[in-house]
């Protein structure tokens, strides 16, 4: 069948013997909430083709390879489409047996009731990943299990959490994304829009990732219309090679660079005086603080020429409008919260906040609506204060646990290992794969800790290494094509558009996450789910649709609804629930100086702090491990650890790759395409070397998320999860004072050609990572303690 331009087609129609459904996508197959438009062709109840939907106002028929390979995902022989269970003594073994939903729920309920009676609900945790349905991680923990401990098991919750939490305090909204006209009916040509003169990609390459509601190709669209590009990244990315300004800073030094930008802009009087005077709080204190970071000092720290820093700061300040897309690279940095605080200050003092072509904010009161989640739907407000106070990490990291309503990830591992402050007896692994190199630091510690747990159940689309190692029951989750729900772009925190996931097919007995929450909730905590016994839609609409002025039926028919965009909402009361002008913060202004940070013992102003392990902070370690290792960059074919078993995606990247500069390769005897060993004091892993000048000498970039579904799945091998597990090299619990950040981009390592003995040493069942805990204190990265102090905790 040929691709046709079918503009104006209804959401479902017949063509060439197929039923064609127009829909949008999210995970699975592994797309963040952009909601790319699909046309799904179904014949005799099976998907035969997936194409891009040219009717989608943003993606306009363009699709990533993950969506194009959706048919391979749906019908893969290893996909979980029925509930399964096995005996606890068979953990790690391929002894799964299919069971009914009722049987699976009965097993979960019997264990839940026993553990609740003996240990209390606080002994349970829900380890939640990104989710498959725009889910709110707390729903599973708080309302379904009734525990305060919902946890994203990512050291320092180093993805999205820091950006959102910091921005909620500084700006009073979800973190501001660049304005790419996604909510305007005229798109880039809409009279309300203005093409940005400059787009800054700061630790973000949206072409590969389409992250958090930013359609990556929009950057290319805007460049074609005259926008210039600045990239701030240690690597030369695809877009970076086409940028007018490129700053290749030393990993982990973003806060120093952002403060130097502020220094130049303030001292050269390039800031927006009117906006600063009317809408910001603490400008004088910020001005004084950034005097500590002149461009000359930042140049030395960041290893970027001083003249480049000054030129880039002036270019950003003088561009009207300008937009900054800041990414997960800042989250994956123990100093990342302060870097984010400084970047928000840059957006603010230059007058680029909530203006056409600058940064966009979601409305809180009328206007574009915004998906203001009904917090009652996730069960936190109904929870007794005594139980809330038991959330793991509460005393040490109140800003983290209080803002996210989630247990602090590093302290959650500590509790699993030590039974302190209380034992953990039940774990729900929801759409996450912590022992794969996806999120957890020191995954073998997570592996050993989870094996100790009395009862573990999981919800996912695959038998992942984590599920194979630890779980007793698995419930199957539906893909994007098997359910009716919405895609809230930017997790609902964007005024762009909302997309419908219109059900196209059904594979086995897989169902959506929100429906699983309801089914489990009715079985485990029926008193919290009264009124939703029969009507899933009522619960779903309350949880996901209440912030919109339309219902799902209208969304389904239209497939995509663009939401009215109102700019400068701080002038009209649309950013505050009370309708007053200003920002939804403690001061009513953008907090360049944060009273909240001060109240929890953190510095209220941005500051630079060297990474906990680096050639500067730990020169003795750097002598043995001289290379800076970065990890976490997205590949086009994969969504973190997902997709390795999908043939068209695996063909794009068949092997785990590590980028090595040719000068370093020569120095360490490494050859292109050959296996190398990467190691440090915490662990080791094997990758194939890719010699490239994309990375500077002294740095390497190792891919994350690797496991090998085609290999032996039984423990200890677990689909080869330990072989290229780059997170073995990342230390646990090296976060900033607020509990955020981890050194995924700043770890020190050495490389050498891999030997047969190295591969033989990969599978070590039950390995103890004692050296990691003895050699380094778990939380030395503190503002009041910059030494390795074993007595810090």
Secondary structure, 3 states (H helix, E strand, C coil): CCCCCCCCCCCEEEECCEEEEEEECCCCCCCCCCCCEEEEEEECCEEEEEEECCCCCCCCCCCCHHHHCHHHHHCCCCCCCCCEECCHHHCCCCCCEECCHHHHHHHHHHHHHHHHHHHCHHHEEEEECCCCCCCCHHHHHHHHHCCCCEECCCHHHCCCHHHHHHHHHHCCCCCCEECCCCCCCCHHHCCCCCCCCEEEEECCCHHHHCHHHCCCHHHHHHHHCCCEEEEECCCCCCCHHHCCEEECCCCCCHHHHHHHHHHHHHHCCCCCHHHHHHHEECHHHHHHHHCCCCHHHHHHHHCCCHHHHHHHHHHHHHCCCEEEEECHHHHCCCCHHHHHHHHHHHHHHCCCECCCCCEECCCCCCCCCCCCCCHHHHCCCCCCHHHHCCCCCCCCCHHHHHHHCCCCHHHHHHHHHHCCCCCCCEEEEECCCCCCCCCCCCHHHHHHHHHCCCEEEEEECCCCHHHHHHCCEEEEECCHHHCCEEEEHHHHCCCCEEEEECCCCCCCCCECHHHHHHHHHHHHCHHHHCCCCCCHHHHHHHHHHCCCCCCHHHHHHHCEEECCCCCCHHHCCCCCCCCCCCCCCCCCCEECCCHHHHHCCCCCCCCCCCCCCCCCCCHHHHHHCCEEEEECCCCCCCECCECCCCHHHHHHCCCCEEEECHHHHHHHCCCCCCEEEEEECCEEEEEEEEECCCCCCCEEEECCCCCCCCCCCCCCCCCCCCCCCHHHHCCCCCCCCCCCCCCCCCEEEEEEECCHHHHHCCCCCCCCCHHHHHHCCCCCCECCECCCCCCCC
